[in-house]
């Protein structure tokens, strides 16, 4: 495994023959891999921006519950 997931996956038959598996082009992983090969710099930028968005919200942001929607217990507004 790498820092971002599996790098390769192999299918091994009962006889011991090994085949490297590739994602289907129409799957999410296949589209991501194709985009990464076609546009490596843009793919890296998107990955970087995505990781920044995963950083928890700073404490100065107040979570406001929407009317008619119950807020989760883990994120209740004070």
N, CA, C and O atoms as CSV, one atom per row, in Angstrom:
chain,resi,resn,atom,element,x,y,z
A,1,UNK,N,N,0.833,-1.183,0.000
A,1,UNK,CA,C,0.000,0.000,0.000
A,1,UNK,C,C,0.878,1.247,0.000
A,1,UNK,O,O,2.009,1.235,0.485
A,2,UNK,N,N,0.344,2.288,-0.539
A,2,UNK,CA,C,1.038,3.573,-0.539
A,2,UNK,C,C,0.294,4.514,0.405
A,2,UNK,O,O,-0.652,4.110,1.081
A,3,UNK,N,N,0.727,5.758,0.444
A,3,UNK,CA,C,0.063,6.737,1.299
A,3,UNK,C,C,-1.356,7.032,0.820
A,3,UNK,O,O,-2.193,7.478,1.605
A,4,UNK,N,N,-1.633,6.786,-0.464
A,4,UNK,CA,C,-2.956,7.114,-0.986
A,4,UNK,C,C,-3.762,5.883,-1.398
A,4,UNK,O,O,-4.776,6.030,-2.080
A,5,UNK,N,N,-3.354,4.693,-1.014
A,5,UNK,CA,C,-4.131,3.503,-1.337
A,5,UNK,C,C,-3.289,2.438,-2.024
A,5,UNK,O,O,-2.059,2.498,-2.016
A,6,UNK,N,N,-3.965,1.470,-2.613
A,6,UNK,CA,C,-3.277,0.383,-3.305
A,6,UNK,C,C,-2.663,0.880,-4.606
A,6,UNK,O,O,-3.273,1.663,-5.333
A,7,UNK,N,N,-1.461,0.421,-4.888
A,7,UNK,CA,C,-0.827,0.785,-6.153
A,7,UNK,C,C,-1.112,-0.259,-7.229
A,7,UNK,O,O,-1.362,0.082,-8.385
A,8,UNK,N,N,-1.073,-1.525,-6.840
A,8,UNK,CA,C,-1.323,-2.587,-7.807
A,8,UNK,C,C,-2.129,-3.692,-7.152
A,8,UNK,O,O,-2.099,-3.874,-5.935
A,9,UNK,N,N,-2.845,-4.419,-7.978
A,9,UNK,CA,C,-3.616,-5.554,-7.496
A,9,UNK,C,C,-3.439,-6.679,-8.514
A,9,UNK,O,O,-3.559,-6.458,-9.719
A,10,UNK,N,N,-3.155,-7.877,-8.027
A,10,UNK,CA,C,-2.916,-9.013,-8.909
A,10,UNK,C,C,-3.916,-10.122,-8.604
A,10,UNK,O,O,-4.324,-10.326,-7.460
A,11,UNK,N,N,-4.294,-10.829,-9.659
A,11,UNK,CA,C,-5.121,-12.015,-9.525
A,11,UNK,C,C,-4.203,-13.208,-9.748
A,11,UNK,O,O,-3.514,-13.290,-10.766
A,12,UNK,N,N,-4.196,-14.132,-8.794
A,12,UNK,CA,C,-3.353,-15.322,-8.901
A,12,UNK,C,C,-4.266,-16.528,-9.022
A,12,UNK,O,O,-5.108,-16.779,-8.161
A,13,UNK,N,N,-4.084,-17.269,-10.107
A,13,UNK,CA,C,-4.903,-18.463,-10.322
A,13,UNK,C,C,-4.426,-19.591,-9.415
A,13,UNK,O,O,-3.383,-19.485,-8.771
A,14,UNK,N,N,-5.201,-20.670,-9.374
A,14,UNK,CA,C,-4.836,-21.835,-8.561
A,14,UNK,C,C,-3.515,-22.441,-9.040
A,14,UNK,O,O,-2.793,-23.057,-8.256
A,15,UNK,N,N,-3.202,-22.267,-10.322
A,15,UNK,CA,C,-1.950,-22.805,-10.872
A,15,UNK,C,C,-0.761,-21.894,-10.571
A,15,UNK,O,O,0.386,-22.279,-10.800
A,16,UNK,N,N,-1.027,-20.690,-10.059
A,16,UNK,CA,C,0.042,-19.756,-9.720
A,16,UNK,C,C,0.306,-18.692,-10.769
A,16,UNK,O,O,1.206,-17.869,-10.601
A,17,UNK,N,N,-0.473,-18.694,-11.860
A,17,UNK,CA,C,-0.321,-17.659,-12.876
A,17,UNK,C,C,-0.835,-16.341,-12.313
A,17,UNK,O,O,-1.894,-16.290,-11.687
A,18,UNK,N,N,-0.074,-15.279,-12.543
A,18,UNK,CA,C,-0.396,-13.979,-11.962
A,18,UNK,C,C,-0.792,-12.992,-13.048
A,18,UNK,O,O,-0.114,-12.884,-14.070
A,19,UNK,N,N,-1.885,-12.274,-12.831
A,19,UNK,CA,C,-2.355,-11.259,-13.760
A,19,UNK,C,C,-2.535,-9.951,-12.997
A,19,UNK,O,O,-3.176,-9.924,-11.946
A,20,UNK,N,N,-1.969,-8.867,-13.527
A,20,UNK,CA,C,-2.180,-7.569,-12.893
A,20,UNK,C,C,-3.553,-7.052,-13.300
A,20,UNK,O,O,-3.889,-7.027,-14.484
A,21,UNK,N,N,-4.336,-6.644,-12.322
A,21,UNK,CA,C,-5.675,-6.127,-12.580
A,21,UNK,C,C,-5.614,-4.628,-12.819
A,21,UNK,O,O,-4.825,-3.923,-12.189
A,22,UNK,N,N,-6.444,-4.146,-13.725
A,22,UNK,CA,C,-6.536,-2.711,-13.997
A,22,UNK,C,C,-7.993,-2.307,-13.790
A,22,UNK,O,O,-8.894,-3.096,-14.076
A,23,UNK,N,N,-8.241,-1.095,-13.297
A,23,UNK,CA,C,-9.623,-0.683,-13.073
A,23,UNK,C,C,-10.378,-0.487,-14.383
A,23,UNK,O,O,-9.799,-0.107,-15.401
A,24,UNK,N,N,-11.664,-0.752,-14.337
A,24,UNK,CA,C,-12.518,-0.517,-15.497
A,24,UNK,C,C,-12.497,0.978,-15.819
A,24,UNK,O,O,-12.549,1.813,-14.917
A,25,UNK,N,N,-12.421,1.305,-17.100
A,25,UNK,CA,C,-12.322,2.710,-17.532
A,25,UNK,C,C,-13.528,3.529,-17.090
A,25,UNK,O,O,-13.403,4.735,-16.874
A,26,UNK,N,N,-14.688,2.901,-16.952
A,26,UNK,CA,C,-15.908,3.615,-16.574
A,26,UNK,C,C,-16.117,3.700,-15.060
A,26,UNK,O,O,-17.075,4.324,-14.604
A,27,UNK,N,N,-15.228,3.078,-14.280
A,27,UNK,CA,C,-15.356,3.164,-12.826
A,27,UNK,C,C,-14.724,4.466,-12.337
A,27,UNK,O,O,-13.997,5.123,-13.082
A,28,UNK,N,N,-14.996,4.832,-11.108
A,28,UNK,CA,C,-14.427,6.055,-10.539
A,28,UNK,C,C,-12.904,5.977,-10.529
A,28,UNK,O,O,-12.237,6.948,-10.885
A,29,UNK,N,N,-12.350,4.845,-10.130
A,29,UNK,CA,C,-10.889,4.702,-10.096
A,29,UNK,C,C,-10.300,4.721,-11.500
A,29,UNK,O,O,-9.220,5.275,-11.707
A,30,UNK,N,N,-10.994,4.123,-12.467
A,30,UNK,CA,C,-10.511,4.132,-13.849
A,30,UNK,C,C,-10.499,5.537,-14.436
A,30,UNK,O,O,-9.552,5.919,-15.123
A,31,UNK,N,N,-11.547,6.303,-14.168
A,31,UNK,CA,C,-11.588,7.688,-14.651
A,31,UNK,C,C,-10.512,8.531,-13.989
A,31,UNK,O,O,-9.883,9.370,-14.635
A,32,UNK,N,N,-10.301,8.302,-12.679
A,32,UNK,CA,C,-9.267,9.044,-11.962
A,32,UNK,C,C,-7.883,8.717,-12.512
A,32,UNK,O,O,-7.068,9.618,-12.712
A,33,UNK,N,N,-7.610,7.440,-12.757
A,33,UNK,CA,C,-6.312,7.030,-13.286
A,33,UNK,C,C,-6.090,7.587,-14.692
A,33,UNK,O,O,-4.989,8.033,-15.016
A,34,UNK,N,N,-7.118,7.564,-15.519
A,34,UNK,CA,C,-7.003,8.104,-16.873
A,34,UNK,C,C,-6.752,9.608,-16.831
A,34,UNK,O,O,-5.913,10.119,-17.572
A,35,UNK,N,N,-7.476,10.315,-15.970
A,35,UNK,CA,C,-7.292,11.758,-15.825
A,35,UNK,C,C,-5.877,12.070,-15.340
A,35,UNK,O,O,-5.257,13.033,-15.791
A,36,UNK,N,N,-5.370,11.247,-14.419
A,36,UNK,CA,C,-4.020,11.443,-13.890
A,36,UNK,C,C,-2.969,11.263,-14.980
A,36,UNK,O,O,-1.981,11.997,-15.021
A,37,UNK,N,N,-3.179,10.288,-15.862
A,37,UNK,CA,C,-2.222,10.075,-16.967
A,37,UNK,C,C,-2.320,11.188,-18.010
A,37,UNK,O,O,-1.307,11.615,-18.565
A,38,UNK,N,N,-3.539,11.654,-18.274
A,38,UNK,CA,C,-3.746,12.675,-19.308
A,38,UNK,C,C,-3.355,14.076,-18.829
A,38,UNK,O,O,-2.856,14.882,-19.614
A,39,UNK,N,N,-3.578,14.364,-17.553
A,39,UNK,CA,C,-3.336,15.706,-16.999
A,39,UNK,C,C,-2.668,15.585,-15.628
A,39,UNK,O,O,-3.315,15.858,-14.617
A,40,UNK,N,N,-1.401,15.186,-15.563
A,40,UNK,CA,C,-0.765,14.929,-14.266
A,40,UNK,C,C,-0.684,16.157,-13.360
A,40,UNK,O,O,-0.892,16.032,-12.154
A,41,UNK,N,N,-0.391,17.329,-13.903
A,41,UNK,CA,C,-0.272,18.524,-13.061
A,41,UNK,C,C,-1.627,18.918,-12.489
A,41,UNK,O,O,-1.732,19.223,-11.301
A,42,UNK,N,N,-2.651,18.915,-13.311
A,42,UNK,CA,C,-3.997,19.271,-12.849
A,42,UNK,C,C,-4.510,18.247,-11.836
A,42,UNK,O,O,-5.177,18.606,-10.865
A,43,UNK,N,N,-4.199,16.981,-12.065
A,43,UNK,CA,C,-4.599,15.935,-11.131
A,43,UNK,C,C,-3.942,16.145,-9.765
A,43,UNK,O,O,-4.587,15.973,-8.731
A,44,UNK,N,N,-2.663,16.517,-9.763
A,44,UNK,CA,C,-1.958,16.782,-8.510
A,44,UNK,C,C,-2.551,17.987,-7.798
A,44,UNK,O,O,-2.695,17.975,-6.575
A,45,UNK,N,N,-2.897,19.025,-8.547
A,45,UNK,CA,C,-3.508,20.216,-7.958
A,45,UNK,C,C,-4.849,19.874,-7.321
A,45,UNK,O,O,-5.139,20.318,-6.211
A,46,UNK,N,N,-5.658,19.098,-8.007
A,46,UNK,CA,C,-6.961,18.693,-7.469
A,46,UNK,C,C,-6.764,17.872,-6.196
A,46,UNK,O,O,-7.498,18.055,-5.224
A,47,UNK,N,N,-5.790,16.978,-6.190
A,47,UNK,CA,C,-5.501,16.187,-4.998
A,47,UNK,C,C,-5.066,17.052,-3.836
A,47,UNK,O,O,-5.480,16.827,-2.698
A,48,UNK,N,N,-4.229,18.046,-4.116
A,48,UNK,CA,C,-3.767,18.961,-3.078
A,48,UNK,C,C,-4.936,19.765,-2.505
A,48,UNK,O,O,-5.079,19.881,-1.288
A,49,UNK,N,N,-5.768,20.317,-3.389
A,49,UNK,CA,C,-6.919,21.095,-2.930
A,49,UNK,C,C,-7.905,20.225,-2.144
A,49,UNK,O,O,-8.505,20.686,-1.173
A,50,UNK,N,N,-8.069,18.988,-2.558
A,50,UNK,CA,C,-8.963,18.074,-1.839
A,50,UNK,C,C,-8.450,17.800,-0.439
A,50,UNK,O,O,-9.234,17.743,0.509
A,51,UNK,N,N,-7.137,17.629,-0.297
A,51,UNK,CA,C,-6.582,17.361,1.030
A,51,UNK,C,C,-6.732,18.573,1.939
A,51,UNK,O,O,-6.940,18.418,3.143
A,52,UNK,N,N,-6.629,19.774,1.385
A,52,UNK,CA,C,-6.830,20.979,2.193
A,52,UNK,C,C,-8.270,21.049,2.694
A,52,UNK,O,O,-8.516,21.465,3.827
A,53,UNK,N,N,-9.214,20.645,1.858
A,53,UNK,CA,C,-10.626,20.711,2.246
A,53,UNK,C,C,-10.965,19.707,3.346
A,53,UNK,O,O,-11.979,19.858,4.027
A,54,UNK,N,N,-10.130,18.686,3.526
A,54,UNK,CA,C,-10.378,17.689,4.564
A,54,UNK,C,C,-9.931,18.158,5.940
A,54,UNK,O,O,-10.276,17.538,6.946
A,55,UNK,N,N,-9.177,19.233,5.997
A,55,UNK,CA,C,-8.733,19.771,7.276
A,55,UNK,C,C,-9.967,20.244,8.042
A,55,UNK,O,O,-10.833,20.908,7.472
A,56,UNK,N,N,-10.050,19.907,9.330
A,56,UNK,CA,C,-11.238,20.309,10.097
A,56,UNK,C,C,-11.445,21.820,10.082
A,56,UNK,O,O,-10.492,22.595,10.000
A,57,UNK,N,N,-12.689,22.209,10.161
A,57,UNK,CA,C,-13.036,23.636,10.171
A,57,UNK,C,C,-12.451,24.289,11.418
A,57,UNK,O,O,-12.473,23.698,12.498
A,58,UNK,N,N,-11.933,25.493,11.273
A,58,UNK,CA,C,-11.392,26.179,12.455
A,58,UNK,C,C,-12.501,26.485,13.456
A,58,UNK,O,O,-13.666,26.595,13.072
A,59,UNK,N,N,-12.152,26.624,14.741
A,59,UNK,CA,C,-13.187,26.844,15.764
A,59,UNK,C,C,-13.936,28.160,15.614
A,59,UNK,O,O,-14.970,28.342,16.257
A,60,UNK,N,N,-13.453,29.083,14.787
A,60,UNK,CA,C,-14.151,30.364,14.629
A,60,UNK,C,C,-15.385,30.235,13.742
A,60,UNK,O,O,-16.185,31.168,13.666
A,61,UNK,N,N,-15.555,29.098,13.072
A,61,UNK,CA,C,-16.734,28.894,12.218
A,61,UNK,C,C,-17.851,28.311,13.073
A,61,UNK,O,O,-17.672,27.272,13.709
A,62,UNK,N,N,-18.999,28.974,13.089
A,62,UNK,CA,C,-20.143,28.511,13.861
A,62,UNK,C,C,-21.042,27.666,12.969
A,62,UNK,O,O,-21.415,28.087,11.874
A,63,UNK,N,N,-21.383,26.488,13.437
A,63,UNK,CA,C,-22.269,25.597,12.697
A,63,UNK,C,C,-23.701,25.965,13.048
A,63,UNK,O,O,-24.097,25.889,14.211
A,64,UNK,N,N,-24.464,26.355,12.068
A,64,UNK,CA,C,-25.842,26.792,12.280
A,64,UNK,C,C,-26.775,25.698,11.776
A,64,UNK,O,O,-26.719,25.327,10.604
A,65,UNK,N,N,-27.640,25.176,12.659
A,65,UNK,CA,C,-28.578,24.140,12.210
A,65,UNK,C,C,-29.640,24.725,11.275
A,65,UNK,O,O,-30.094,25.853,11.469
A,66,UNK,N,N,-30.021,23.965,10.284
A,66,UNK,CA,C,-31.054,24.392,9.347
A,66,UNK,C,C,-32.429,24.051,9.915
A,66,UNK,O,O,-32.578,23.016,10.565
A,67,UNK,N,N,-33.431,24.886,9.688
A,67,UNK,CA,C,-34.774,24.598,10.202
A,67,UNK,C,C,-35.315,23.302,9.603
A,67,UNK,O,O,-35.211,23.070,8.399
A,68,UNK,N,N,-35.881,22.481,10.442
A,68,UNK,CA,C,-36.491,21.238,9.988
A,68,UNK,C,C,-35.518,20.090,9.835
A,68,UNK,O,O,-35.928,18.972,9.522
A,69,UNK,N,N,-34.226,20.346,10.050
A,69,UNK,CA,C,-33.223,19.280,9.930
A,69,UNK,C,C,-32.519,19.163,11.269
A,69,UNK,O,O,-31.934,20.128,11.762
A,70,UNK,N,N,-32.578,17.966,11.857
A,70,UNK,CA,C,-31.923,17.797,13.152
A,70,UNK,C,C,-30.417,17.720,12.941
A,70,UNK,O,O,-29.943,17.070,12.009
A,71,UNK,N,N,-29.680,18.379,13.802
A,71,UNK,CA,C,-28.223,18.391,13.673
A,71,UNK,C,C,-27.649,17.137,14.314
A,71,UNK,O,O,-28.195,16.650,15.304
A,72,UNK,N,N,-26.564,16.606,13.772
A,72,UNK,CA,C,-25.935,15.424,14.353
A,72,UNK,C,C,-25.388,15.756,15.748
A,72,UNK,O,O,-25.000,16.893,16.017
A,73,UNK,N,N,-25.362,14.761,16.620
A,73,UNK,CA,C,-24.912,14.999,17.979
A,73,UNK,C,C,-23.425,15.372,18.040
A,73,UNK,O,O,-23.000,16.061,18.967
A,74,UNK,N,N,-22.643,14.927,17.068
A,74,UNK,CA,C,-21.215,15.223,17.093
A,74,UNK,C,C,-20.925,16.669,16.689
A,74,UNK,O,O,-19.839,17.177,16.972
A,75,UNK,N,N,-21.840,17.316,16.057
A,75,UNK,CA,C,-21.594,18.669,15.538
A,75,UNK,C,C,-22.631,19.668,16.037
A,75,UNK,O,O,-22.934,20.635,15.338
A,76,UNK,N,N,-23.173,19.459,17.210
A,76,UNK,CA,C,-24.218,20.353,17.724
A,76,UNK,C,C,-23.664,21.746,17.954
A,76,UNK,O,O,-22.542,21.915,18.429
A,77,UNK,N,N,-24.449,22.715,17.617
A,77,UNK,CA,C,-24.061,24.100,17.883
A,77,UNK,C,C,-24.151,24.355,19.379
A,77,UNK,O,O,-25.068,23.845,20.023
A,78,UNK,N,N,-23.228,25.132,19.961
A,78,UNK,CA,C,-23.250,25.379,21.422
A,78,UNK,C,C,-24.431,26.207,21.846
A,78,UNK,O,O,-24.588,26.496,23.032
